[in-house]
Amino acid sequence: MIDRPPSSASRIRQRRPASAPESTSSKARLLQWLAEALLIVGLLGLQPTLMLSWVAIGLTLLAGLKLLEAKRLAERRLVGLLQLVCAGVLGGLQADLGPSLLQGLAVFLALAGLLALEAGQGPDWRLLLRRSLQVLMSALPVALALFVLMPRLAPFAPLSDLGQGGAQMGLSESLAPGNIASLAANEEAAARVSFEGDQPPEAADRYWRVLVHDRFDGESWQTSPTQPKTAPGTAPAPTGRGFSKAQQLWVAEASGLKAVPWDGSTLPLGRELRINGRGELLHSGRASQRRFYGLRPGQGMDGGWRRIPLRPTDLILPAGMNPQLEALGRSWREAAPAAARLALAETWFRSRPFRYNRSPGTLPARAPLDAFLFERQEGFCGHYASAFSALMRAAGVPARVVSGYQGGTWVQPLAGAGYLDLRQDNAHAWSEVWVEAEGWRRVDPSTWIAPGRGGGLRAAQGRGAAGWLERQWWALDLAWGRWWLGFDREGQEALLQRLLGERRNLVGALVLAAVSGGLGISVSVLGWLRRRPEGDPPRRELERALAALARRGVIPEAGETLGGFSARLEQSEPELGALLRAVAEPYQLWRYGKGARPAREAQLLSASLRRHRRELERALRRQPRRRPTP
Amino acid sequence: MNFGKTQQGDPLKLGMRNLYIVPTRFGLLWLAGIGLLQVVAIQLESNGPLLLSFLMLGLFLLTLHLTHFNLEGLEVRSGEPAAGFAGDTVAYPLRLRCRGRCEGLRLRLGPSEPDQARSLAPGEHLLTLPWIPPERGKVRPGTLRLLTTAPLGLFVCWSRWAPPVPQLVIPAPRRGPVGQAQTHAEPEEGARTSSRGETGGDLWQDLQPHRPEDGARRLAWRLLAQGRGAHAKRFAAPLAEAPLLTPAAGIPLERALEHLSAAILRLHGEGASYGLVLGPTTIPPGRGPGHRDRCLEALALAPRSL
């Protein structure tokens, strides 16, 4: 009975397991540090002017510090939870494809860390990562069911307008071409837009307006600070962004401006968008970050802003600043309708030797537009637009300068929808003049001078493999934006409407059914995976055969070999014993035989083992239920 | 978690009827995290935190089942425990049969601390758990707590079981006086096989090459110092001198048994022969591990009063 000599008591004492139940696995530590590193990388893209950014930074640092000092299991778990919350807050701040991928990876690593904490030192990396993926994937059906079907609440408080961030490149609220000696080539991305059905507008119509400069001081065109009221008939869609209805989906890079590019005739989708009386599309999101927005078809209204009654500022021209220009404009006043004066101006421009030049040098501070129109006669779009608008004002026609982008490069990526790529190089300025019965009409004097300049489609030219890769990435980013940001409250409403129609009161039952269905499927799959025997296919067949016997109470004795077990079984139950031997012997020969074990052989063997195993199961079923252990 | 009915019977099969499961404190904190992310998602109208919070909710609902899965279908039975000493850490063997993979299993016997989490593959496993028996005799190790919080620590699932197979616990060895009963005249077992007939005593009579199991006490140090190799002394003493140990008079029985336990171990270590008299039980003098174990078992099972 005493099989251990008592003198070994001291040895027993030594063998006592190191009583450190709280010490945690090194794998968990590594995984948590990796997740932390990813979160810190994610922080780099945050805008420091936002309060929520600081919340995210604080949480991430807290998780890092806790991870440094945490020894106990409970503390390490807390680190995991903090990391998950951080990833969520970051996801709220940055929803682009790149950051989203980063956040998803951080969530996975944080979960794997939590799993490693609980599993102790046991499982190896492959098992651990496989298990993490299993758990994550099994939770996804429930999560997606809730995400898609659970009705969403409106924000508790309106999103605060956090003002303009740091100055970004690109368009400016003041347009004074006379001060610019040369337009620098600037390939920076400005915006991307994808169209419904991949149908971009005609090249000549690709004018994407951003800012309207309606105040002229004789030298430069400014955007007047008092914003006209929202244009009538251009109210945004009542709820959500509803990208599913979008005709155009835009991604505007950070610009520092509230105004974002649009075509002037569509209608905004979403509450964060607003069209003001000048025809500027204002986005209430953070101007210092990339903005996603959708536009829906204008239904022939062509933007109510075009017909907003004139304001006195639209005719102001400081007298005496450009005397020659004023005199020329006055000479056209006799032509009665505004359209006739416009035609006079076009003829005048076309009959003079104007040249388009991106580096015309600066203009004198005194009467700069006179110098441009009557002496230099070369310049870029800003010169023509501001000189033409000033001329029209002198002629008594209300006019103003619009700056934005023109043209763009159509990019058709390998996969997904094509998009129009706008660079800062595409920045353009043109004029708008008030024509009775029509409202504001777009006039681009640059096209009179350099017809190739307007509407010219640049080929999607290279910049090498990096440029190609960048364009592919942006296509993915845009598709992601359409798909990910597009599913908002409105998209959800539309989906529920399609699913339930009039029976909206069933939404609770639908959510419950979807969640319990998802949970049921996940739990059964995981339960099956858990009971599935481990090892290679022949081993699994052997385990299944042994399990079938064990269900009938036929169990090997402690220390009994497989051969011994089948021999013993053969004595009491010849049929079962022979069948078990038919499984066990080929398996042992294969397992412990010399030489390599080719995969093909394993396949053949497991097929033959499966046959014998099934025979064994059939034989067991034929047996009466009572089964004494042999 | 430490409540719930203590299950009886061997083997114990864990299932719906004998498993308890509740959220841990971390699980409640997890729910608070979900709430926080919901607020962020609603306020920012952002899909990222919304999906993450639903994912965490899905994980919460899922791990309720997964944690339960870890113990469900687990069959526990007692092994055959070896003898140990009272007041010392002894090992209690358990046989576990897992139907599926069992993750993060923590076992705890009696008031000891739970051991480290372990993950068991499907199949049979033999585990030994340390515990400290408080007294001698055939002692049952108290309540076994099987507990798991895997995979995420959101729920704790446990069961309590009283392993029915007792472990033999020998009085803790303690130096002290022992009594000696009247010696017997009849020759002891070992002596009959001995060519010399009588062995034991203080004076050695012969030398033989030293074997490791002879120990340092029987090494002929002087010969070794003289460089004549390691030899073991063989003692021969009159048979009449083989002591018949008995509890010393005048001290409490339990204490006296502890002294006897130490004396038996000492005599065994010296290779001497000895016998034991405990009330009506008498074990004639002898030697060897089997004899020693018989004597120690008699000590362990001695009645509380002789």
Chai-1 contact restraints between the chains, C-beta under 6 A:
chainA,res_idxA,chainB,res_idxB,connection_type,confidence,min_distance_angstrom,max_distance_angstrom,comment,restraint_id
A,I2,B,A83,contact,1.0,0.0,6.0,A-B,restraint_1
A,I2,B,D293,contact,1.0,0.0,6.0,A-B,restraint_2
A,D3,B,A82,contact,1.0,0.0,6.0,A-B,restraint_3
A,R4,B,A82,contact,1.0,0.0,6.0,A-B,restraint_4
A,P5,B,P289,contact,1.0,0.0,6.0,A-B,restraint_5
A,P6,B,L296,contact,1.0,0.0,6.0,A-B,restraint_6
A,A9,B,F85,contact,1.0,0.0,6.0,A-B,restraint_7
A,A9,B,D88,contact,1.0,0.0,6.0,A-B,restraint_8
A,I12,B,A91,contact,1.0,0.0,6.0,A-B,restraint_9
A,R13,B,T89,contact,1.0,0.0,6.0,A-B,restraint_10
A,R16,B,T89,contact,1.0,0.0,6.0,A-B,restraint_11
A,R16,B,P130,contact,1.0,0.0,6.0,A-B,restraint_12
A,P17,B,D115,contact,1.0,0.0,6.0,A-B,restraint_13
A,S19,B,E113,contact,1.0,0.0,6.0,A-B,restraint_14
A,P21,B,E113,contact,1.0,0.0,6.0,A-B,restraint_15
A,P21,B,P114,contact,1.0,0.0,6.0,A-B,restraint_16
A,P21,B,Q116,contact,1.0,0.0,6.0,A-B,restraint_17
A,R77,B,F26,contact,1.0,0.0,6.0,A-B,restraint_18
A,R77,B,G153,contact,1.0,0.0,6.0,A-B,restraint_19
A,L81,B,G33,contact,1.0,0.0,6.0,A-B,restraint_20
A,V85,B,G33,contact,1.0,0.0,6.0,A-B,restraint_21
A,G88,B,L37,contact,1.0,0.0,6.0,A-B,restraint_22
A,G88,B,P49,contact,1.0,0.0,6.0,A-B,restraint_23
A,G88,B,L52,contact,1.0,0.0,6.0,A-B,restraint_24
A,V89,B,V40,contact,1.0,0.0,6.0,A-B,restraint_25
A,G91,B,G48,contact,1.0,0.0,6.0,A-B,restraint_26
A,G91,B,P49,contact,1.0,0.0,6.0,A-B,restraint_27
A,G92,B,V40,contact,1.0,0.0,6.0,A-B,restraint_28
A,G92,B,L44,contact,1.0,0.0,6.0,A-B,restraint_29
A,G92,B,S46,contact,1.0,0.0,6.0,A-B,restraint_30
A,G92,B,G48,contact,1.0,0.0,6.0,A-B,restraint_31
A,G92,B,P49,contact,1.0,0.0,6.0,A-B,restraint_32
A,A95,B,G48,contact,1.0,0.0,6.0,A-B,restraint_33
A,L114,B,L152,contact,1.0,0.0,6.0,A-B,restraint_34
A,L115,B,P151,contact,1.0,0.0,6.0,A-B,restraint_35
A,E118,B,G104,contact,1.0,0.0,6.0,A-B,restraint_36
A,E118,B,T149,contact,1.0,0.0,6.0,A-B,restraint_37
A,E118,B,A150,contact,1.0,0.0,6.0,A-B,restraint_38
A,E118,B,P151,contact,1.0,0.0,6.0,A-B,restraint_39
A,E118,B,G153,contact,1.0,0.0,6.0,A-B,restraint_40
A,A119,B,E103,contact,1.0,0.0,6.0,A-B,restraint_41
A,A119,B,G104,contact,1.0,0.0,6.0,A-B,restraint_42
A,A119,B,S119,contact,1.0,0.0,6.0,A-B,restraint_43
A,A119,B,A150,contact,1.0,0.0,6.0,A-B,restraint_44
A,G120,B,Q116,contact,1.0,0.0,6.0,A-B,restraint_45
A,G120,B,A117,contact,1.0,0.0,6.0,A-B,restraint_46
A,G120,B,R118,contact,1.0,0.0,6.0,A-B,restraint_47
A,G122,B,R118,contact,1.0,0.0,6.0,A-B,restraint_48
A,G122,B,S119,contact,1.0,0.0,6.0,A-B,restraint_49
A,P123,B,S119,contact,1.0,0.0,6.0,A-B,restraint_50
A,V135,B,P151,contact,1.0,0.0,6.0,A-B,restraint_51
A,S138,B,L62,contact,1.0,0.0,6.0,A-B,restraint_52
A,A139,B,L55,contact,1.0,0.0,6.0,A-B,restraint_53
A,A139,B,G58,contact,1.0,0.0,6.0,A-B,restraint_54
A,A139,B,L59,contact,1.0,0.0,6.0,A-B,restraint_55
A,A139,B,L62,contact,1.0,0.0,6.0,A-B,restraint_56
A,V142,B,G58,contact,1.0,0.0,6.0,A-B,restraint_57
A,A143,B,F54,contact,1.0,0.0,6.0,A-B,restraint_58
A,A143,B,L55,contact,1.0,0.0,6.0,A-B,restraint_59
A,A143,B,G58,contact,1.0,0.0,6.0,A-B,restraint_60
A,L146,B,F54,contact,1.0,0.0,6.0,A-B,restraint_61
A,F147,B,L51,contact,1.0,0.0,6.0,A-B,restraint_62
A,F147,B,F54,contact,1.0,0.0,6.0,A-B,restraint_63
A,L153,B,I42,contact,1.0,0.0,6.0,A-B,restraint_64
A,P155,B,I42,contact,1.0,0.0,6.0,A-B,restraint_65
A,P155,B,Q43,contact,1.0,0.0,6.0,A-B,restraint_66
A,W484,B,N47,contact,1.0,0.0,6.0,A-B,restraint_67
A,L519,B,L61,contact,1.0,0.0,6.0,A-B,restraint_68
A,S522,B,L62,contact,1.0,0.0,6.0,A-B,restraint_69
A,V523,B,H65,contact,1.0,0.0,6.0,A-B,restraint_70
A,R530,B,F69,contact,1.0,0.0,6.0,A-B,restraint_71
A,R530,B,G100,contact,1.0,0.0,6.0,A-B,restraint_72
A,R530,B,R101,contact,1.0,0.0,6.0,A-B,restraint_73
A,R531,B,G100,contact,1.0,0.0,6.0,A-B,restraint_74
